[in-house]
Amino acid sequence: MVANLYDRFIGSGTSFGVQRWYFENISKTGSVVDIIKHHCRILIQFAEETIMSILDIMASVIAIAVSVFALYRSYKMVPREMKSTDADTMHTYEQIAELSASRALRTEERITALEKDVESQRQTIELQSIEIEKLKCENIDLKDWAERLVHQVQALGEIPVPFKREKTNPRKDAQV
């Protein structure tokens, strides 16, 4: 009778994981109701495991679907964003180019003005150098003339007036 119940409820090729010796051991110690309760527990446990497996599979499928959707969406969004980024970049490059051009023009104008100032100052320096050379020559000539006058006065037997600087050094006056 136990073998018939086993074959009838479980069968020989089932995948419920129940082993025949376990079924026979329960049948020796318990009644048919206990056997049915035990098999119901096994079926419920199997159903729970199956449901959990199905839920795991469904969750995996949903996760894969969401991932595929996200990849598809990002794939579709990238060209639009790249166009937008390219447009922003080109606008920024244009602004930088305009700014650089305006600064280059201002710098060129400033350099031209400075070159004119340098040329003007160079001419002034040349004129002043010529004037300084003239004054040096005049100073040397005046010293020679003064020495000759001193010798003339001494030759006449007189004592010349000592040299005394009447004016101060212009550089010292400028620093004060």
Steps between C-alpha positions, in 0.01 A plus 500: 500500500783744582663432165169563324457833684854594416453421131159663496587829675866544417582267214837354423640769268394822677725792570362576844817378663325241721693181540325165526672388821391821674141439389516142625645609837220749553244241397634258762468751781190692400159474349388585150393846624856564622635391164259732319588788738866437436449494124290817519786669689741380233267624224458838675875528546551408134234753398668771708839416349349497153321829556822654638690367198238643267512834685881498477480431130238772454712746698801413283295544184366834624853613594627401156207679333565815703870482414426457131254791513756717680768412247264568211394832649857607569594390147222718358579793732874507429475642145262778614719582796810486285342742252406728788847468651658564160284810454592625848865430432491681168327798663767504770775479235340791315490707818862416574599587143318835516656579837844401377459709185390808693788458744741452211377824339534690827845351552602590145376859551687519829817363340471754216456783753796374701714473187415864420589599857827306479589668170416841646706426809785371283503829308490696825786292640706558182441878522588500867812293435610749238430785742695323776797450267488869407489596868792266578704655224406851615592404857840371388555818297402720798738310731784546254417870464482539882839331542651735241350802677639376832848472341465848347397651835787319674742616229398857576586435865150497633310230688191375319166476678445140622237294323177479690196306385206735500230258397415168661491163331166473312470128579525560872234772479267262312535227768408735787 
